[in-house]
Each structure stands twice: as C-alpha cells, then as structure tokens.
C-alpha cells in the first residue's frame, strides 16, 4: 500500500519548475526533484503556445536540461513532468515562458562583377532598418530602408558604390 500512496503523490503533485537561464538560441531549465521515491525520471515539454506542447524530451533522472535550436525572436512555453518506472507521468509543472533574444542586426557585403555592392541585412523579422553609407567618416548618409520578412534577412543593392574609391556601411534599426 505504501508504494500506491507514493505513486498517487507523483500523479497529484506536479513538479515545481525552479529556474531558467538564457544561453544563445537555447534555454537551460532547472526544477526541484519530486519527493516521491517512485520517480525514475523527468520529461521536458515545450511549444510555441501556452499549454500546447508540440515537443518533448525525456531527460532522465536529472533536475536540469538545456533545449537548443530555438528560433531567435520566438516565444516558447516550457513545462516539466516526472514519470515512474511504468512510464506514468505527473501533471505538468508550472509553465515557464521564454522569448529567444535576437542578436544585433548585421550587414554582410558582397561585391558583384560590375562593382555593384550587394548588402545582406540580417536582423529581427518585421523590423525596418535604415541603410547608411559613407566614404569619409564620421558623416553618414541614408541610402535606403529595408523591412525584414519572416526569414530575418534581405538583400539591398547599392548602385552608387562604384562611384566611390572607399565605401563604408552601417544599419540602424528604426523600430527600437
């Protein structure tokens, strides 16, 4: 009967999630271990909507786990369950929400055969960036704007680049 009581505690007492840290494009989760001796491991659930977990990972009998491969700018919702040797799981822990930060916007420069410059702007999807150029620092001149689509990248052609012996570029997020 004692084993049955411990098992019921497993089923009725969800695992409390404890902390979250934020390495780049991943998240490190930590939780308190279940007090039940019946627990043989934990499962991490996550998804893009609250309470709808489309991914799960069995992590074993540990109280931390990292989930990698997360999309920059996307929100994720995490919950933990405990399970016993028969594979029966506890209810979900409290939910932790995490939005993966986007890195600073960047610009990559390619030179076409006709000396035209192609700039690839990478940044946060949906943001508008002003492209600025100069041949004499510190004076910068706006030469165009781009709004990034779902891919978070777009190409911009500077047809005036061939007119300058030196040309420097930078971008400015116009949606802080």
C-alpha positions as MATLAB code, in Angstrom:
seq = 'XXXXXXXXXXXXXXXXXXXXXXXXXXXXXXXXXXXXXXXXXXXXXXXXXXXXXXXXXXXXXXXXXXXXXXXXXXXXXXXXXXXXXXXXXXXXXXXXXXXXXXXXXXXXXXXXXXXXXXXXXXXXXXXXXXXXXXXXXXXXXXXXXXXXXXXXXXXXXXXXXXXXXXXXXXXXXXXX';
ca = [
       0.000    0.000    0.000;
       2.905    2.368    0.658;
       4.007    2.148   -2.996;
       0.496    3.087   -4.090;
       0.497    6.162   -1.849;
       3.827    7.339   -3.268;
       2.553    6.811   -6.777;
      -0.549    8.880   -6.058;
       1.681   11.666   -4.775;
       3.526   11.524   -8.102;
       0.318   11.821  -10.107;
      -1.279   14.557   -7.993;
       1.741   16.737   -7.189;
       3.245   18.388  -10.264;
       6.972   19.054  -10.325;
       7.689   22.723   -9.460;
       9.808   24.418  -12.112;
      12.557   26.431  -10.437;
      14.700   28.466  -12.809;
      15.648   29.300  -16.337;
      18.851   30.760  -17.836;
      19.464   32.022  -21.347;
      22.415   30.811  -23.456;
      22.280   31.897  -27.125;
      19.456   30.201  -29.112;
      18.888   27.766  -26.265;
      17.484   27.733  -22.782;
      18.742   25.953  -19.650;
      15.945   24.752  -17.356;
      16.160   23.646  -13.722;
      13.487   22.207  -11.445;
      13.055   20.774   -7.972;
      13.134   16.989   -7.779;
       9.949   15.206   -6.785;
       9.869   13.946   -3.187;
       8.427   10.631   -4.402;
      10.781    7.641   -4.376;
       8.775    6.277   -7.326;
      10.150    8.921   -9.700;
      12.630    7.476  -12.188;
      12.987   10.497  -14.462;
      11.643   13.691  -15.973;
      10.325   14.863  -19.323;
      10.660   18.426  -20.663;
       7.741   19.650  -22.789;
       7.766   22.801  -24.906;
       5.883   24.522  -27.709;
       5.033   27.848  -29.289;
       1.711   28.337  -27.454;
       0.783   28.265  -23.788;
      -0.326   24.775  -22.748;
       0.251   23.333  -26.228;
       3.499   21.398  -26.097;
       4.450   20.078  -29.528;
       7.899   18.857  -28.452;
       9.100   16.737  -25.568;
      12.361   15.228  -24.438;
      12.956   12.508  -21.867;
      15.908   13.789  -19.838;
      16.328   11.021  -17.281;
      16.665   11.356  -13.530;
      18.238   14.826  -13.517;
      16.956   18.236  -12.424;
      18.399   20.355  -15.256;
      18.297   20.263  -19.036;
      19.121   22.537  -21.972;
      16.950   22.866  -25.054;
      18.804   24.159  -28.112;
      17.933   25.045  -31.686;
      15.397   27.686  -30.715;
      14.461   30.378  -33.241;
      15.605   33.933  -32.445;
      12.666   36.189  -31.611;
      10.285   33.261  -30.991;
       8.449   32.678  -27.708;
       8.487   29.190  -26.174;
       6.481   27.704  -23.304;
       8.030   25.002  -21.111;
       6.685   22.541  -18.543;
       8.183   19.518  -16.783;
       6.661   16.192  -15.726;
       8.008   13.405  -13.555;
       7.495    9.758  -14.520;
       7.825    6.393  -12.811;
       9.227    3.041  -13.973;
       5.861    2.147  -15.568;
       6.012    5.354  -17.653;
       3.118    7.071  -15.861;
       3.572   10.849  -15.675;
       2.709   13.532  -13.168;
       0.689   16.605  -14.150;
       2.644   19.434  -15.783;
       4.716   21.766  -13.646;
       4.039   25.468  -13.660;
       4.776   26.887  -17.098;
       7.835   28.993  -17.879;
       7.794   31.314  -20.894;
      10.959   32.301  -22.687;
      11.444   34.525  -25.753;
      14.720   33.886  -27.535;
      16.560   37.174  -27.959;
      17.594   38.276  -31.380;
      21.175   39.230  -31.949;
      22.250   42.657  -33.026;
      21.414   43.353  -36.656;
      24.262   42.740  -39.072;
      25.117   43.616  -42.637;
      27.183   41.416  -44.945;
      28.788   42.893  -48.056;
      29.297   41.180  -51.419;
      30.846   42.767  -54.497;
      29.269   41.921  -57.854;
      31.396   41.721  -61.023;
      30.258   45.192  -62.146;
      31.472   46.717  -58.816;
      27.939   46.968  -57.524;
      27.671   46.225  -53.825;
      25.043   43.832  -52.519;
      24.307   44.218  -48.818;
      22.563   41.419  -46.935;
      20.815   42.828  -43.874;
      20.123   40.312  -41.067;
      18.016   41.237  -38.068;
      14.655   40.853  -36.422;
      11.788   39.809  -38.664;
       9.313   42.651  -39.242;
      11.779   45.387  -38.306;
      12.690   48.222  -40.647;
      16.357   49.140  -40.969;
      17.856   52.273  -42.463;
      20.988   51.578  -44.513;
      23.631   54.285  -44.252;
      26.851   54.751  -46.220;
      29.903   56.995  -46.106;
      33.213   57.414  -47.844;
      34.511   59.880  -45.242;
      33.913   59.052  -41.605;
      32.122   60.292  -39.469;
      29.474   61.650  -41.875;
      26.796   59.035  -42.705;
      24.120   59.353  -45.399;
      20.935   57.247  -45.571;
      20.838   55.361  -48.886;
      17.723   53.244  -48.347;
      15.498   51.294  -45.986;
      14.519   47.637  -45.831;
      11.860   45.785  -43.855;
      12.775   42.216  -42.993;
      10.348   39.412  -43.744;
       9.945   36.081  -41.929;
      13.452   34.902  -42.865;
      15.049   37.829  -40.997;
      17.273   38.703  -43.975;
      17.046   40.758  -47.161;
      19.419   41.891  -49.914;
      19.892   45.561  -50.821;
      21.787   46.772  -53.876;
      23.918   49.933  -53.678;
      24.154   51.005  -57.323;
      26.281   54.066  -56.398;
      29.101   52.056  -54.803;
      31.234   52.093  -57.969;
      31.360   55.911  -57.793;
      33.445   55.848  -54.582;
      37.020   54.643  -54.040;
      36.077   53.696  -50.437;
      32.580   52.974  -49.098;
      31.549   52.026  -45.558;
      28.109   50.788  -44.473;
      26.074   50.523  -41.327;
      22.429   49.860  -40.476;
      20.118   51.446  -37.929;
      17.003   49.812  -36.521;
      14.198   52.353  -36.932;
      11.871   50.346  -34.609;
      13.555   50.348  -31.195;
];
